Structure formats: C-alpha cells, structure tokens
Amino acid sequence: MPFFAAGELVTVSIKAEPLFSIGPFTFTNSMVGALLASAVLLLVAWYFTRRSTLVPSRFQALLEFPIDWMTSIVRDSGGSRWRGFVTLILTFFLLILVANYLGLFPGVGTIGLVHHAETGDELVPFVRSAAADLNFTLGLAIVSFVTFIWWGIRVNGVGNYLKEFLGEPRYMAPLMAPIHVISELSRLISLSMRLFGNVFAGEVLLATMLALVPIAVPTVFIGLELIFGFVQALVFALLAMTYITLAIAEHAHHDEHESPHADLAASEGTGHTPPAAEAA
C-alpha cells in the first residue's frame, strides 16, 4: 500500500485506527503515540540519573522547570498529604503534555498507509496523538478515579467512607446514595471527555487548515495548539489533584463533626481546660 502525506486523503477518525495485531492484541496508531510519549519521558529520566549535576546546565534547568513548577503547585494546594500523590500528578501532567506536543510534529496524523475502502481511499496514519483516543483519556481518568477513592478510604476507613454515601439523616439514604454515586462517576466522565474532546477538536482543526491552506496559515493554529496542549495537560493534572484533595478534606471534615468533644478530651490529657469549658 502506498505512503501518503498531507493532502486530500487526510481525514480525522473519531476512533483510533488499527495498524497490526499480535495475537489477541491490536495495536492502534494512538497507542504508538502513547508509547512514543512514554519513551521520551524514559529518556529524560535516564538523562537525570546519568547526567544531572548539582549545578544544572541550561538544558537540565529547562527540563527541571516544569517538574519544579508543578511540584510547587501541588505542595501549595495539595494539603499536608501532598507528598503521597505528587508523583501521580506530575506523571499525568508530563505524559499528557508530551503526548499533545508529539501530536504536532510533522508527519503525525498525516503520513501513513492508504486504505482502499468502499467509500473511497482513506489514510491510516502511522502515529496519532494519544489523547485524541478516548481509550487513553479514559484510562488516565480511571487511574485518577481509583486514586481519590482510595485516598478517601485510607483517610477515614471503609465504614465511614460508605456512611457519606448514605448521607444524613439516615432516612434520606435511598435518595442521597444514588446522588453521591452519580457525583463520583461524573468526575470520571468529566476528566476523560474534556481532554479527549479538546485534543480531538484540535486534530480536526489542523486537518481542516492543512486541506484548505497547506502552507502558512496552519502555522498559526499550530502555535495555538501548543498553548492548548499545555493548558489541557495542566487542567487534567489540577483536576485530579483537586479531587484527591477534596476527598481527603471532606473526610477530615467528617471526622471533626464525628468527634465534637475532641478538644475537651485532649485538654483532659494535658491538664489544660479549653476556653469554652472555662466559660461554662
């Protein structure tokens, strides 16, 4: 089958196109994009373990900047337990950012094999932006979903965590429990669909511009996609961090309401009387 670059055959499919199969596993072009993004991050990690110095070079400082910047955001906004999930948030941010930027490289989405279908010739690109595949964004969202559920259970225990789904008062449990379940699942949908929708829309926009004006105008939209790719990676990472932080904060707040006499109990152990008790 012939190779083909940008032109009239370039189309954008809403689902990733399969390239080849190994047994029961089918590899798609978006999976290739995800593997390339992972390979770039592994190479950067190898560089830091072998070539990093205490006095960073300009290249090392450039690579360290997004890591230090994102870490400072999580440290300032993630609460006292930020060290427990900062690595996950950094991974989300860097993986999505690299995957989005790889999708803007020349040839990505525009060079592949021509497939002769009944409706006409179609181009199957070798590489496609990973986040333009709902499977990729849904996978990241599931990891985030499991993580903030796990943090909620870890902080408050299984019993108290389930009590929150029942709500107060208890006779409202049949109504409140489904609402809480839908609320939690909506976060999963929000994380996956927001990232997928924006990246896929960017692919459609660039493909349209390449078909209409293949020389100068697409450069402007590529510059916009550089900004949007960064923003989408940042939004996904910050939303994941926010959901984890809220899960921890909500359960901590729940614990305070469960033990209103905690200050009095602590004062009995230290010999000091709280001001409220003195007034009484």
N, C-alpha and C positions, 0 to 999 in steps of 0.2 A: 504494500500500500504506500502511496507517495507521501512525502513530507509536505507540510504546507505551513506558511507563516501567515502574518496578519493579512486579512483581505475579506472578501465577501463571504467566505466559508466560516469565519469566526463567529460562533454563537456561544451563548451562555446557558448552560443547562442548570435547572434548579437542583438537580442531584448530581453527585459525583459520578463520572464515567469510569467503568471498569477497564483496566489495562490488561491484566493477566490474572491467572488463578494458579495457586499451588495447593492441590488437594481441595479441601472444602473452603479454603480461604481465598477471597477475591480481593486483589489489590486495586485501589482506585487512584486516580490522579491527585485527589486531595490528600490521600494517605502519603503519597510521595512528598507533597508539600509539607506535611506534618513531620515526616522523617527528616527532611532537609533542615527544617527549623530546629529539630532536636539535635541534629548533627552539628549545626552552628553553635548551639549552646554548649555541647560537649567539647567542642574545640576551644571555646572561650574558657571553659572550666579547666581544661588541660593547660592552657596558657597560664592561668593563675597559679596552678600548682607547680609549674616548672619554671616560669619566667618572672613571676611577680617579685617586686623588691619593696623594701620599707619606704624608700624614696621613689614614688611612682614616676614612670616616664609619662609623656603626654598621651601615648596610646593607652597605657594602663589606666591613667586617670580618666580618660574618655570612657573606657569600659566600666570603671568603678562608679562613675557618676550616677547612672540610673539605679544601680543597686543601693548606693548610699542614700540617694534621694527617696526611693521607695521605702527603704527601711526606716528612715526618719518619719515618714508619714504614718507608717504602722505603729511606730513607737509612740508617737504623739496622740494617735487616735484609737489605738487598739486596746487601751486599758492596761491593767497590771499584768495580764497574761499574754501580752503581745508576742513574747519570745516563743510561745508554743505554736503559733501559726504563721509567723512572719515568713518562714521558708516557703510555705504553700502560696502565700500571696505574691511573693517575689517570682515564684515559678509561673503562676498564672500570667503575671504582667509580662515577663520576659518572653515566654513561649508565644503568647498571642501577638506581642509586638514584632518579634522576629518573623512569625508566620505571615503577618499582614504585610511587612516590608518585602519579604521574599516574593509575595504575590505581585509586586510592582516591577520586578526585574523583567528586562526584555526577554521575550520568548515564553514567559509563564502565562499559560492560558491561550497562547496564540501559535504555538508550534506543536505539532503532533501528527497524528495519522488521520488520513481521510477515510471515513467510513461511508460506504455506499448503502444508503437505506432506501426504502420505498418512497419516502418523501423527498429524496434528494441527497446530495453529498453533505455529510456532516463531519466537522473536525473534532477529533478526540484529543485534547491536549495531553502532553506527557506529564505536565506539572500544573497544579492548580492551587490557589490559596486555600490553606487548610480550613480557615474559619468560614469559607464560603460553603462548607459542607455542614449540614445540621448535625450529623453524627459527631463531628468533632466538638462543636459548641455544646451539644447535649452531654457528651462525655465529661467535659470540664464542669458543666453545671451540676452533674450528678456527684462528682467528687466534692464540689463545694457544698452541696446539699447534705451529703453524708457527714461532712466535717462539722457544720454548725449544729446538726442534730446531735452528733457525738459530744461536742463541747457542752451542749445543754444538759445531756445526761451525765457527763463527767462532773460538772459543777454541782448539780443538785440531786443526782441519783435518779434511777429509773422511776421509782414511785412518785416522787414529787414532780418529775417532768411530765408524767402522764396525768397528774392531777390538773395541770394547767390546761390540758385539752378538755377536761370536763367542765372547767370554769366554776365560778361562784355566783349565786348559790347552786347547790347540787341539783335542784330540780330543773335547772336550765341546761344540764349536761346534754340531753338529746339534741338541743339546738346549738350549743356552743361547740361541741366536739366536731361536728362536720365543718363549722366555720373555721376552726383552728386548722383542721386538716387541709382545707382548700387554701387557706392563707399560706401555709408552709409550701404546698405544691406550686402555688403561684410564683414563688421565688425561683423555683426550678425552671418554670416556663419563661419567666422574665429574663433570667440570666442567659439561657440558651437562645431564645428567639431574638433578643436585642442584638447580640453580637452577630448572629447569622444574618439577620435582616440587613444590618448596615454594611457588612462586608460584601454580601451578595449584591446589594444595590450598587456598591462601588464597582464591582465587576461589570455589571450591566452598563453603567455609565461609561466606563473606559472602553468597553467593546463598541458601544454606540459611537463614541467620539472617533475611535480608530476607523470605523467604517465610513464615517462622514468626512472627516478631515484627518488623514493619517499622518500629518507632518507636524505642524506647530501647535495647534490647539490642544491636543491631548496632553502636552507637557504641563499646561496649567492645571488640568484635572489630576495629573499625577502628583503635583505639588499639594493639591487639596487632599488627596488620598493619603499622603504622608502624614498630614495633620490628623485626619480622621482615623487612620490606623493607630496612631499613638493614643488618641482620645478613647477609642473603643477598648484598647488594652487596659488603659487606666481605669475606665468605668467598670469593666468586669472585675478587676482586682479590688477596687474600692468597695464595690457592692458585696463581693464575697467577704471582705474584711468587716463590713458593716453588719452583715447577717450574723457572722460569728460573734462580734462584739455585742450585738443585741441579745443573742442567745445567752451569753454569759451575764450581761447586765440584768436581763429580765429575771433570770433565776436567782441572782444575788438579791434583787429587789424582793422577790418572792420569799426568800429566806428571812429578810428583815421583818416582813409582815408576819411570818410564822412565829417569830420569837420577839414580841414587843418588850419583854422584860429582860432582854439580853444585857442591857446596861446595868440594871439592878443586880443581876446575877454576878456580873463582873466586879461590881463595886463591893459585893459581899466578900469576894475572894481577896480583894486588895485592901479592904478596910476603909475605903472612901465611899461617901454617900453621894449619889447624883443630886444635882440641884433640885430636880423635881421632887425627889423623896424628902429633901430637907424642907421644902415649902409645905409639903403635906404634913 
